[in-house]
Amino acid sequence: MCKYKLFFILLFFVLFQNNSFSQSEKKSVQEIVQLNTQSRKYFKQGNFEKSMQISRIALHNAKIIGNDSLVAISCQRIGMNFEELKDLNKALFFYNKALDYATKSKNGEIKANVYNDLGNINSTDLLNQYKKSLYYYKKAKEYYETKKDSTRLVMINLNIAWTCFDEKEFDLGFKNLDFVNKYQPKFGDKDYIVSINMLNGMYYAGKGENETANNYYLKGINESTKIDFNEEKQYLHLEYARFLAKNGDYKKAYENLAKYNEIVESLFNKEKMAKANLAARNIEFDIYKSDIEKLETDKKIQSLSLKKSNTILSLFFVILTFLLLLVYSLYKNYNLKKQNNNDLTIANIDLQIAKEKAEEATRLKSQFVSTITHELRTPLYGVVGITDLIADEHPELKNSQYIKSLKFSAKYLLALVNDILQIYKISENKIVLENSKFNLKEELVSIIDSLQFLASKNKNKISLELDPSIPLFIIGDKIRLSQIFMNLISNSLKFTEKGKIIIKANVLDKKDDSCQIFFEITDNGIGISKEDHEKVFEEFVQIERRDDDYQGTGLGLPIVKKLIQLFGGEVHLESEENKGTKISFSIKFNIPNEETLNILSVEENNKQLKKHLNILLIEDNKINQMVTQKILKNFGYKTIVVDNGFEAVERLKSEKFDVILMDINMPKINGFDTSKLIREFDVLTPIIALTAFDKQEINHQVVESGMNGIIVKPFESSVLNDLIVKLTS
């Protein structure tokens, strides 16, 4: 009886199992693997002579380079050939050899495959070791299950079912057959189909359902015409002949038996068997020769060992004397080392204490930066918001220099806070780029508009030159890119008077899904001397100039450099005193596909629709309540305001809202815990966090508490509206 044997090539594993292989050894390994591949090919064709000859060469070469894994594979292949030649004793010998070498190489995969072969050979009619066969199959199955190897689990379950059906244990083997039927289409080898139909036929014949059994046998015969593996065909015809004879259809039984004999004759004709047996005897001769050479080698080693023993004995007394002196020396040094160990222990304790203090200091620094940022952003949100409200309610003041100065000062202070937080996060490796789809032209125009006040202050003009081949939408971190341009353009504006700042963007390389864009920011300002080119990118460094010179933190360019590096780019500076400065860099962006652009179009259309939404604002700060409520009113939304989370939960239990705006830092109960309470009875209403905390610091808690988005204060009103529209669409 033929069960499924596992053919495999472990080229990658063998080549890289030991990194110390030389190039020639790696080549030898590859050649041996190729030999095993050829042996497998001839085995499947029934050319056992060729398969044995090639496996013999592979075994010889594997032993020369001392690769136990390849020796195991070669022995296994020889065992498989002996099994097909019905020389089961030699097959068992080589299978056990393969198992020994697989164990020696600690290769569980090869061991499992050899266990499968031992299961196959013990289930043959000649050995008929049913229990032993199942034992080996179980060992192989355990390994495949630990590795979740679905393909080999299909194979081993097929073999177990076949063995059980041969013993008429149909109920015992059915669960294995059921597994094979279920997973064969997805994980099984196409050659299994013939045997699976045969086993289904055997099962239903054993259960007395002859019509179903007959259909499976016929289906198997039909499938057998599609494969070249004759071994599977022969057993199908043999089992079908037995089934037909049992049911009295002797004519068809005879036809299938004749087909079986024809296939057997093609596989095992006398000439082929004689040649295969000759190849087998050559392998036996190699084994005997190897054993003799090993004995002779052992004899030589013993002889050399005997000669060396006298020398060793003489050296022993010399070494013994030396050791006694060494022991004495060690004893003298023991007390000194003991004292040193005590000193070292004390030093380690001091170092551990210092380490814990440093970690605590780092934690406190992080907490301080987070707290101070939150505490500064919260009033700034009120300042910026109220400034916008004054401009909206009193249009005559919209162009007032006082209003513009107030708003610019607030935004400048916000930028300063953001710069300090940014440089801290970069130094702590806490920044992660967040990709989103955006229009590059709109983003750059928005940045330029926001800096027009600073431009008019020094009577500068800003121009934008965009390559028309830049895609309408690109994918990247819009916020970080904006920070880069805000810092670079504001720097140029500060150090240029009555001049011109030119922003250029050109396509360097464009593919279907990505685009490399080269950016340049050029000004004709005061410039930077060559000796200061590197210095300007250092943190908190400002180049010394006049007493009435430009003010700042010295963080702008260091942040720019590090953000560009996060994008995978490199910043280049060209500058000369009194002539101007050019800063350039390139960034690779992804391009959204057509489906994404369609989604963007739908989202844009949704933004144009006027929605009448009921919004619940949960905010404890009265100024922030007023600012946010006014922003929402301008968009036509109805807003209900509550001061704390508990009040919000009670309100939501009795009233329906379209969106919930949630402050995070509130008394009594914070925004995260409030969201968790809301999600216990309402999982659909979108919750947006309105917070002065940095987004990346709280992102995990936002997701964990069931919120749907984050808006960081202060924010542009359009950003809040866009998110509301998106979540309610």
For each residue, the residues with C-beta under 8 A, 3 or more apart:
1: 123 124 125 162 166 235
2: 120 231 232 234 235
3: 116 119 120 123 158 159 162 163
4: 116 120 155 158 159 189 192 195
5: 80 116 117 120
6: 113 116 117 152 155
7: 40 43 44
8: 109 113
9: 33 36 37
10: 13 14 33 69 73 107 109 110
11: 14 15 29 30 33
12: 15 16
13: 10 16 17 69 107 109
14: 10 11 17 29 33 67 69 70
15: 11 12 21 26 29 30
16: 12 13 19
17: 13 14 69
18: 21
19: 16
20:
21: 15 18 25 26 29
22: 25 26
23: 26 27
24: 27 28
25: 21 22 28 29 65
26: 15 21 22 23 29 30
27: 23 24 30 31
28: 24 25 31 32 61 64 65
29: 11 14 15 21 25 26 32 33 65 67 70
30: 11 15 26 27 33 34
31: 27 28 34 35 61
32: 28 29 35 36 58 61 62 65 67 70 74
33: 9 10 11 14 29 30 36 37 70
34: 30 31 37 38
35: 31 32 38 39 54 55 57 58 61
36: 9 32 33 39 40 54 55 58 70 73 74 77
37: 9 33 34 40 41
38: 34 35 41 42 54
39: 35 36 42 43 50 51 54 55 58 77
40: 7 36 37 43 44 51 77
41: 37 38 44 45
42: 38 39 45 47 48 50 51 54
43: 7 39 40 46 47 48 51 77 80 81 84
44: 7 40 41 228 229
45: 41 42 228
46: 43 230 231 266 267 272
47: 42 43 50 51 272
48: 42 43 51 52 81 84 85 272 273 276 279
49: 52 53 272 275 276 278 279
50: 39 42 47 53 54
51: 39 40 42 43 47 48 54 55 77 81
52: 48 49 55 56 78 81 276 279 280 282 283
53: 49 50 56 57 279 282
54: 35 36 38 39 42 50 51 57 58
55: 35 36 39 51 52 58 59 74 77 78 81 283
56: 52 53 59 60 78 279 282 283 286
57: 35 53 54 60 61
58: 32 35 36 39 54 55 61 62 70 73 74 77
59: 55 56 62 63 71 74 75 78 283 286
60: 56 57 63 64 286
61: 28 31 32 35 57 58 64 65 70
62: 32 58 59 65 67 70 71 73 74
63: 59 60 66 71 290
64: 28 60 61
65: 25 28 29 32 61 62 70
66: 63
67: 14 29 32 62 70 71
68: 71 72 101 102 104 105 107
69: 10 13 14 17 72 73 101 102 105 107 110
70: 14 29 32 33 36 58 61 62 65 67 73 74
71: 59 62 63 67 68 74 75 101
72: 68 69 75 76 97 98 99 100 101 102 105 107 110 114
73: 10 36 58 62 69 70 76 77 98 110
74: 32 36 55 58 59 62 70 71 77 78
75: 59 71 72 78 79 94 95 97 98 101
76: 72 73 79 80 94 95 98 110 113 114 117
77: 36 39 40 43 51 55 58 73 74 80 81
78: 52 55 56 59 74 75 81 82 94 283
79: 75 76 82 83 90 91 92 93 94 95 97 98 117
80: 5 43 76 77 83 84 91 117
81: 43 48 51 52 55 77 78 84 85 276 280
82: 78 79 85 87 88 90 91 94 280
83: 79 80 86 87 88 91 117 120 121 124
84: 43 48 80 81
85: 48 81 82 273 276 277 280
86: 83 126
87: 82 83 90 91 280
88: 82 83 91 92 121 124 126 127
89: 92 93
90: 79 82 87 93 94 280 284
91: 79 80 82 83 87 88 94 95 121
92: 79 88 89 95 96 118 121
93: 79 89 90 96 97
94: 75 76 78 79 82 90 91 97 98
95: 75 76 79 91 92 98 99 114 117 118 121
96: 92 93 99 100
97: 72 75 79 93 94 100 101
98: 72 73 75 76 79 94 95 101 102 110 114 117
99: 72 95 96 102 103 111 114 115 118
100: 72 96 97 103 104
101: 68 69 71 72 75 97 98 104 105
102: 68 69 72 98 99 105 107 110 111 114
103: 99 100 106 111
104: 68 100 101
105: 68 69 72 101 102 110
106: 103
107: 10 13 68 69 72 102 110 111
108: 111 112 143
109: 8 10 13 112 113 143 147
110: 10 69 72 73 76 98 102 105 107 113 114
111: 99 102 103 107 108 114 115 143
112: 108 109 115 116 139 140 143 144 152
113: 6 8 76 109 110 116 117 140
114: 72 76 95 98 99 102 110 111 117 118
115: 99 111 112 118 119 136 137 139 140 143
116: 3 4 5 6 112 113 119 120 136 137 140 155 156 159
117: 5 6 76 79 80 83 95 98 113 114 120 121
118: 92 95 99 114 115 121 122 133 136
119: 3 115 116 122 123 133 134 135 136 137 140 159 163
120: 2 3 4 5 83 116 117 123 124 133 159
121: 83 88 91 92 95 117 118 124 127
122: 118 119 127 129 130 132 133 136
123: 1 3 119 120 127 128 129 130 133 159 162 163 166
124: 1 83 88 120 121 127 128
125: 1 128
126: 86 88
127: 88 121 122 123 124
128: 123 124 125
129: 122 123 132 133
130: 122 123 133 134 163 167
131: 134 135
132: 122 129 135 136
133: 118 119 120 122 123 129 130 136 137 163
134: 119 130 131 137 138 160 163
135: 119 131 132 138 139
136: 115 116 118 119 122 132 133 139 140
137: 115 116 119 133 134 140 141 156 159 160 163
138: 134 135 141 142
139: 112 115 135 136 142 143
140: 112 113 115 116 119 136 137 143 144 152 156
141: 137 138 144 145 153 156 157 160
142: 138 139 145 146
143: 108 109 111 112 115 139 140 146 147
144: 112 140 141 147 149 152 153 156
145: 141 142 148 153
146: 142 143
147: 109 143 144
148: 145
149: 144 152 153
150: 153 154 183 186 187
151: 154 155 187 188 189
152: 6 112 140 144 149 155 156
153: 141 144 145 149 150 156 157 179 183 187
154: 150 151 157 158 179 180 183 184 187 188 189 192
155: 4 6 116 151 152 158 159 188 189 192
156: 116 137 140 141 144 152 153 159 160
157: 141 153 154 160 161 176 177 179 180
158: 3 4 154 155 161 162 176 177 180 192 195 196 199
159: 3 4 116 119 120 123 137 155 156 162 163
160: 134 137 141 156 157 163 164 173 176
161: 157 158 164 165 173 174 176 177 180 199 203
162: 1 3 123 158 159 165 166 173 195 199
163: 3 119 123 130 133 134 137 159 160 166 167 173
164: 160 161 167 169 170 172 173 176
165: 161 162 168 169 170 173 199 202 203 206
166: 1 123 162 163
167: 130 163 164
168: 165 206
169: 164 165 172 173
170: 164 165 173 174 203 206 207
171: 174
172: 164 169 175
173: 160 161 162 163 164 165 169 170 176 177 203
174: 161 170 171 177 178 203
175: 172 178 179
176: 157 158 160 161 164 173 179 180
177: 157 158 161 173 174 180 181 196 199 200 203
178: 174 175 181 182
179: 153 154 157 175 176 182 183
180: 154 157 158 161 176 177 183 184 188 192 196 199
181: 177 178 184 196 200
182: 178 179
183: 150 153 154 179 180 186 187 188
184: 154 180 181 187 188 192 193 196
185: 188
186: 150 183
187: 150 151 153 154 183 184
188: 151 154 155 180 183 184 185 192 193 196
189: 4 151 154 155 192
190: 193 227
191: 194 195 227 229 232
192: 4 154 155 158 180 184 188 189 195 196
193: 184 188 190 196 197 220 223 227
194: 191 197 198 220 223 224 227 229 232 233 236
195: 4 158 162 191 192 198 199 220 232 235 236
196: 158 177 180 181 184 188 192 193 199 200 220
197: 193 194 200 201 216 217 219 220 223 236
198: 194 195 201 202 216 217 220 232 235 236 239 240
199: 158 161 162 165 177 180 195 196 202 203
200: 177 181 196 197 203 204 213 216
201: 197 198 204 205 213 214 216 217 220 239 240 243
202: 165 198 199 205 206 213 239
203: 161 165 170 173 174 177 199 200 206 207 213
204: 200 201 207 209 210 212 213 216
205: 201 202 208 209 210 213 243 246
206: 165 168 170 202 203
207: 170 203 204
208: 205
209: 204 205 212 213
210: 204 205 213 214 243 247
211: 214 215
212: 204 209 215 216
213: 200 201 202 203 204 205 209 210 216 217 243
214: 201 210 211 217 218 243
215: 211 212 218 219
216: 197 198 200 201 204 212 213 219 220
217: 197 198 201 213 214 220 221 236 239 240 243
218: 214 215 221 222
219: 197 215 216 222 223
220: 193 194 195 196 197 198 201 216 217 223 224 236 240
221: 217 218 224 225 236 237 240
222: 218 219 225
223: 193 194 197 219 220 226 227
224: 194 220 221 227 232 233 236
225: 221 222
226: 223
227: 190 191 193 194 223 224 232 233
228: 44 45
229: 44 191 194 232 233
230: 46 233 234 263 266 267
231: 2 46 234 235 267
232: 2 191 194 195 198 224 227 229 235 236
233: 194 224 227 229 230 236 237 259 263
234: 2 230 231 237 238 260 263 264 267
235: 1 2 195 198 231 232 238 239
236: 194 195 197 198 217 220 221 224 232 233 239 240
237: 221 233 234 240 241 256 257 259 260 263
238: 234 235 241 242 256 257 260
239: 198 201 202 217 235 236 242 243
240: 198 201 217 220 221 236 237 243 244 253 256
241: 237 238 244 245 253 254 256 257 260
242: 238 239 245 246 253
243: 201 205 210 213 214 217 239 240 246 247 253
244: 240 241 247 249 250 252 253 256
245: 241 242 248 249 250 253
246: 205 242 243
247: 210 243 244
248: 245
249: 244 245 252 253
250: 244 245 253 254
251: 254 255
252: 244 249 255 256
253: 240 241 242 243 244 245 249 250 256 257
254: 241 250 251 257 258
255: 251 252 258 259
256: 237 238 240 241 244 252 253 259 260
257: 237 238 241 253 254 260 261
258: 254 255 261 262
259: 233 237 255 256 262 263
260: 234 237 238 241 256 257 263 264
261: 257 258 264 265
262: 258 259 265 266
263: 230 233 234 237 259 260 266 267
264: 234 260 261 267 268
265: 261 262 268 269
266: 46 230 262 263 269
267: 46 230 231 234 263 264 272
268: 264 265 272 273
269: 265 266 272 273
270: 273 274
271: 274 275
272: 46 47 48 49 267 268 269 275 276
273: 48 85 268 269 270 276 277
274: 270 271 277 278
275: 49 271 272 278 279
276: 48 49 52 81 85 272 273 279 280
277: 85 273 274 280 281
278: 49 274 275 281 282
279: 48 49 52 53 56 275 276 282 283
280: 52 81 82 85 87 90 276 277 283 284
281: 277 278 284 285
282: 52 53 56 278 279 285 286
283: 52 55 56 59 78 279 280 286 287
284: 90 280 281 287 288
285: 281 282 288 289
286: 56 59 60 282 283 289 290
287: 283 284 290 291
288: 284 285 291 292
289: 285 286 292 293
290: 63 286 287 293 294
291: 287 288 294 295
292: 288 289 295 296
293: 289 290 296 297
294: 290 291 297 298
295: 291 292 298 299
296: 292 293 299 300
297: 293 294 300 301
298: 294 295 301 302
299: 295 296 302 303
300: 296 297 303 304
301: 297 298 304 305
302: 298 299 305 306
303: 299 300 306 307
304: 300 301 307 308
305: 301 302 308 309
306: 302 303 309
307: 303 304 310 311
308: 304 305 311 312
309: 305 306 312 313
310: 307 313 314
311: 307 308 314 315
312: 308 309 315 316
313: 309 310 316 317
314: 310 311 317 318
315: 311 312 318 319
316: 312 313 319 320
317: 313 314 320 321
318: 314 315 321 322
319: 315 316 322 323
320: 316 317 323 324
321: 317 318 324 325
322: 318 319 325 326
323: 319 320 326 327
324: 320 321 327 328
325: 321 322 328 329
326: 322 323 329 330
327: 323 324 330 331
328: 324 325 331 332
329: 325 326 332 333
330: 326 327 333 334
331: 327 328 334
332: 328 329 335 336
333: 329 330 336 337
334: 330 331 337 338
335: 332 338 339
336: 332 333 339 340
337: 333 334 340 341
338: 334 335 341 342
339: 335 336 342 343
340: 336 337 343 344
341: 337 338 344 345
342: 338 339 345 346
343: 339 340 346 347
344: 340 341 347 348
345: 341 342 348 349
346: 342 343 349 350
347: 343 344 350 351
348: 344 345 351 352
349: 345 346 352 353
350: 346 347 353 354
351: 347 348 354 355
352: 348 349 355 356
353: 349 350 356 357
354: 350 351 357 358
355: 351 352 358 359
356: 352 353 359 360
357: 353 354 360 361
358: 354 355 361 362
359: 355 356 362 363
360: 356 357 363 364
361: 357 358 364 365
362: 358 359 365 366
363: 359 360 366 367
364: 360 361 367 368
365: 361 362 368 369
366: 362 363 369 370 424 428
367: 363 364 370 371
368: 364 365 371 372
369: 365 366 372 373 420 421 424
370: 366 367 373 374 693 694 697
371: 367 368 374 375
372: 368 369 375 376
373: 369 370 376 377 417 420 421 692 693 694
374: 370 371 377 378 665 691 692 693
375: 371 372 378 379 692
376: 372 373 379 380 413 414 417 692
377: 373 374 380 381 414 417 692 712 713 714
378: 374 375 381 382 621 624 692 713
379: 375 376 382 383 623
380: 376 377 383 384 410 413 414 417 713 714
381: 377 378 384 385 624 627 692 713 714 715
382: 378 379 385 386 621 623 624 627
383: 379 380 386 387 406 410
384: 380 381 387 388 407 410 411 414 714
385: 381 382 388 389 623 624 626 627 628 630 631 714
386: 382 383 389 390 623 626 627
387: 383 384 390 391 403 406 407 410
388: 384 385 391 392 407 627 631 717
389: 385 386 392 393 626 627 630
390: 386 387 393 394 397 403
391: 387 388 394 395 397 398 403
392: 388 389 395 630 634
393: 389 390
394: 390 391 397 398
395: 391 392 398
396:
397: 390 391 394 400 402 403
398: 391 394 395 403
399: 403 404
400: 397 403 404
401: 404 405
402: 397 405 406
403: 387 390 391 397 398 399 400 406 407
404: 399 400 401 407 408 453
405: 401 402 408 409 453
406: 383 387 402 403 409 410
407: 384 387 388 403 404 410 411
408: 404 405 411 412 453 454
409: 405 406 412 413
410: 380 383 384 387 406 407 413 414 714
411: 384 407 408 414 415 450
412: 408 409 415 416
413: 376 380 409 410 416 417
414: 376 377 380 384 410 411 417 418 714
415: 411 412 418 419 486 490
416: 412 413 419 420 553
417: 373 376 377 380 413 414 420 421
418: 414 415 421 422 483
419: 415 416 422 423 487 553 555 556 559
420: 369 373 416 417 423 424 553 555
421: 369 373 417 418 424 425 694
422: 418 419 425 426 431 483 555 559
423: 419 420 426 427 539 555 558 559 562
424: 366 369 420 421 427 428
425: 421 422 428 430 431 694 696
426: 422 423 429 430 431 559 562 563
427: 423 424
428: 366 424 425
429: 426
430: 425 426 696
431: 422 425 426 480 563 566 696
432: 696
433: 476 477 480 566 567
434: 477 479
435: 475 476 477 590
436: 475 476 477 478
437: 473 474 475 592 596 600
438: 442 443 473 474 475 476 478
439: 442 443 472 473
440: 443 444 466 470 474 505 517
441: 444 445 464 466 470
442: 438 439 445 446
443: 438 439 440 446 447 478 481 482
444: 440 441 447 448 464 466 485 503 505
445: 441 442 448 449 464
446: 442 443 449 450
447: 443 444 450 451 482 485 486 489
448: 444 445 451 452 462 464 489 503
449: 445 446 452
450: 411 446 447 486
451: 447 448 454 455 462 486 489 490 493
452: 448 449 455 456 462
453: 404 405 408 456 457
454: 408 451 457 458 490 493 494
455: 451 452 458 460 461 462 493 501
456: 452 453 459 460
457: 453 454 493
458: 454 455 493 494 496 497 498 499
459: 456 497 498
460: 455 456 492 493 496 497 498 499 500 501
461: 455 499 500 501
462: 448 451 452 455 489 493 500 501 503
463: 500 501 502 503
464: 441 444 445 448 503
465: 502 503 504 505
466: 440 441 444 470 504 505
467: 470 505 506 507 517
468:
469: 507 510
470: 440 441 466 467 474 505 507 515 517
471: 474 515 591
472: 439 597
473: 437 438 439 591 592 596 597 600
474: 437 438 440 470 471 515 517 589 590 591 592
475: 435 436 437 438 589 590 591 592
476: 433 435 436 438 481 567 587 589 590
477: 433 434 435 436 480 481 567
478: 436 438 443 481 482
479: 434 482 483
480: 431 433 477 483 484 563 566 567
481: 443 476 477 478 484 485 567 587
482: 443 447 478 479 485 486
483: 418 422 479 480 486 487 559 560 563
484: 480 481 487 488 560 563 564
485: 444 447 481 482 488 489 503 521
486: 415 447 450 451 482 483 489 490
487: 419 483 484 490 491 556 557 559 560
488: 484 485 491 492 521 556 560 583
489: 447 448 451 462 485 486 492 493 501 503 521
490: 415 451 454 486 487 493 494 556
491: 487 488 494 495 556 557
492: 460 488 489 495 496 501 521 523 525 581
493: 451 454 455 457 458 460 462 489 490 496 501 523
494: 454 458 490 491 550 552
495: 491 492 523 525 526 550 581
496: 458 460 492 493 499 500 501 523 524 525 526 580
497: 458 459 460 525
498: 458 459 460
499: 458 460 461 496 523 524 525 580
500: 460 461 462 463 496 523 524
501: 455 460 461 462 463 489 492 493 496 521 522 523
502: 463 465 520 521 522 523
503: 444 448 462 463 464 465 485 489 519 520 521
504: 465 466 519 520 521 522
505: 440 444 465 466 467 470 517 518 519 520
506: 467 517 518
507: 467 469 470 510 515 516 517 518
508: 516 517 518 586
509: 515 516
510: 469 507 514 515 516
511: 514 515 591
512: 591
513: 590 591 593
514: 510 511 588 589 590 591
515: 470 471 474 507 509 510 511 588 589 590 591
516: 507 508 509 510 586 587 588 589
517: 440 467 470 474 505 506 507 508 586 587 588 589
518: 505 506 507 508 584 585 586
519: 503 504 505 584 585 586 587
520: 502 503 504 505 582 583 584
521: 485 488 489 492 501 502 503 504 582 583 584
522: 501 502 504 580 581 582
523: 492 493 495 496 499 500 501 502 580 581 582
524: 496 499 500 579 580
525: 492 495 496 497 499 580 581
526: 495 496 577 578
527: 575 576 577 578 579 580 581
528: 532 533 536 543 573 575 576 577 581
529: 532 533 543 577
530: 533 576
531: 535
532: 528 529 535 536 543
533: 528 529 530 536 573 575
534: 537 538
535: 531 532 538 541 543
536: 528 532 533 541 543 557 573
537: 534 557 558 561 571 573
538: 534 535 541 554 558
539: 423 554 555 558
540: 553 554 555
541: 535 536 538 554
542: 552 554
543: 528 529 532 535 536
544:
545: 549 550
546: 549
547:
548:
549: 545 546
550: 494 495 545
551:
552: 494 542 555 556
553: 416 419 420 540 556
554: 538 539 540 541 542 558
555: 419 420 422 423 539 540 552 558 559
556: 419 487 488 490 491 552 553 559 560
557: 487 491 536 537 560 561
558: 423 537 538 539 554 555 561 562
559: 419 422 423 426 483 487 555 556 562 563
560: 483 484 487 488 556 557 563 564 571 583
561: 537 557 558 564 565 571
562: 423 426 558 559 565 566
563: 426 431 480 483 484 559 560 566 567
564: 484 560 561 567 569 570 571 585 587
565: 561 562 568 569 570 571
566: 431 433 480 562 563
567: 433 476 477 480 481 563 564 587 588
568: 565 587 588
569: 564 565 585 586 587 588
570: 564 565 585
571: 537 560 561 564 565 583 584 585
572: 583 584 585
573: 528 533 536 537 581 582 583
574: 581 582 583 584
575: 527 528 533 579 580 581 582
576: 527 528 530 579 580
577: 526 527 528 529
578: 526 527
579: 524 527 575 576
580: 496 499 522 523 524 525 527 575 576
581: 492 495 522 523 525 527 528 573 574 575
582: 520 521 522 523 573 574 575
583: 488 520 521 560 571 572 573 574
584: 518 519 520 521 571 572 574
585: 518 519 564 569 570 571 572
586: 508 516 517 518 519 569
587: 476 481 516 517 519 564 567 568 569
588: 514 515 516 517 567 568 569
589: 474 475 476 514 515 516 517
590: 435 474 475 476 513 514 515
591: 471 473 474 475 511 512 513 514 515
592: 437 473 474 475 596 597 600
593: 513 596 597
594: 597 598
595: 598 599
596: 437 473 592 593 599 600
597: 472 473 592 593 594 600 601
598: 594 595 601 602
599: 595 596 602 603
600: 437 473 592 596 597 603 604
601: 597 598 604 605
602: 598 599 605 606 729
603: 599 600 606 607 725 726 729
604: 600 601 607 608
605: 601 602 608 609
606: 602 603 609 725 726 729
607: 603 604 721 722 725
608: 604 605
609: 605 606 725
610: 636
611: 636 637 725 728
612: 636 637 638
613: 637 638 658 659 724 728
614: 637 638 640 656 657 658
615: 632 637 638 639 640 657 658 659 660 661 724
616: 639 640 642 648 651 652 657 659 660 661
617: 625 628 629 632 639 640 641 642 661
618: 642 643 644 645 648 660 661 662 663 666 671 674
619: 624 625 628 641 643 661 663 666 690
620: 643 644 663 666 667
621: 378 382 624 625 663
622: 625 626
623: 379 382 385 386 626 627
624: 378 381 382 385 619 621 627 628 663 713
625: 617 619 621 622 628 629 641
626: 385 386 389 622 623 629 630
627: 381 382 385 386 388 389 623 624 630 631
628: 385 617 619 624 625 631 632 639 661 690
629: 617 625 626 632 633 639 641
630: 385 389 392 626 627 633 634
631: 385 388 627 628 634 635 717 720
632: 615 617 628 629 635 637 639
633: 629 630 636 637 639
634: 392 630 631 717
635: 631 632 717 721 724
636: 610 611 612 633
637: 611 612 613 614 615 632 633 724
638: 612 613 614 615
639: 615 616 617 628 629 632 633
640: 614 615 616 617 651 655 657
641: 617 619 625 629
642: 616 617 618 647 648 651
643: 618 619 620 647
644: 618 620 647 648 666 667 668 669
645: 618 648 649 666 668 669 670 671 673 674 677
646: 649 650 668 669 674
647: 642 643 644 650 651
648: 616 618 642 644 645 651 652 660 662 674 678
649: 645 646 652 653 674 677 678
650: 646 647 653 654
651: 616 640 642 647 648 654 655
652: 616 648 649 655 657 660 678 681 682 685
653: 649 650 681
654: 650 651
655: 640 651 652
656: 614 685
657: 614 615 616 640 652 660 685
658: 613 614 615 685 686 728
659: 613 615 616 685 686 687 688 724 727 728
660: 615 616 618 648 652 657 678 685 686 687 688
661: 615 616 617 618 619 628 688 690
662: 618 648 671 674 675 687 688 689 690 707
663: 618 619 620 621 624 666 671 689 690 691
664: 670 671 672 689 690 691 693 698
665: 374 670 671 691 692 693
666: 618 619 620 644 645 663 669 670 671 674
667: 620 644
668: 644 645 646
669: 644 645 646 666 673 674 677
670: 645 664 665 666 673 674
671: 618 645 662 663 664 665 666 674 675 689 691 705 707
672: 664 675 676 701 702 704 705
673: 645 669 670 676 677 705
674: 618 645 646 648 649 662 666 669 670 671 677 678
675: 662 671 672 678 679 687 705 706 707
676: 672 673 679 680 705 706
677: 645 649 669 673 674 680
678: 648 649 652 660 674 675 681 682 685 687 706
679: 675 676 682 683 705 706
680: 676 677
681: 652 653 678
682: 652 678 679 685
683: 679 706
684:
685: 652 656 657 658 659 660 678 682
686: 658 659 660 708 709 724 727 728
687: 659 660 662 675 678 706 707 708
688: 659 660 661 662 707 708 709 710 711 720 723 724 727
689: 662 663 664 671 698 702 707 709 710 711
690: 619 628 661 662 663 664 711 713 715 720
691: 374 663 664 665 671 698 710 711 712 713
692: 373 374 375 376 377 378 381 665 712 713
693: 370 373 374 664 665 697 698 712
694: 370 373 421 425 697 698 712
695: 698 699 710 712
696: 425 430 431 432 699
697: 370 693 694
698: 664 689 691 693 694 695 701 702 710
699: 695 696 702 703 710
700: 703 704
701: 672 698 704 705
702: 672 689 698 699 705 707 710
703: 699 700 707
704: 672 700 701
705: 671 672 673 675 676 679 701 702
706: 675 676 678 679 683 687
707: 662 671 675 687 688 689 702 703 710
708: 686 687 688 727
709: 686 688 689 723 727
710: 688 689 691 695 698 699 702 707
711: 688 689 690 691 715 719 720 723
712: 377 691 692 693 694 695 715
713: 377 378 380 381 624 690 691 692
714: 377 380 381 384 385 410 414
715: 381 690 711 712 719 720
716: 719 720
717: 388 631 634 635 720 721
718: 721 722
719: 711 715 716 722 723
720: 631 688 690 711 715 716 717 723 724
721: 607 635 717 718 724 725
722: 607 718 719 725 726
723: 688 709 711 719 720 726 727
724: 613 615 635 637 659 686 688 720 721 727 728
725: 603 606 607 609 611 721 722 728 729
726: 603 606 722 723 729
727: 659 686 688 708 709 723 724
728: 611 613 658 659 686 724 725
729: 602 603 606 725 726
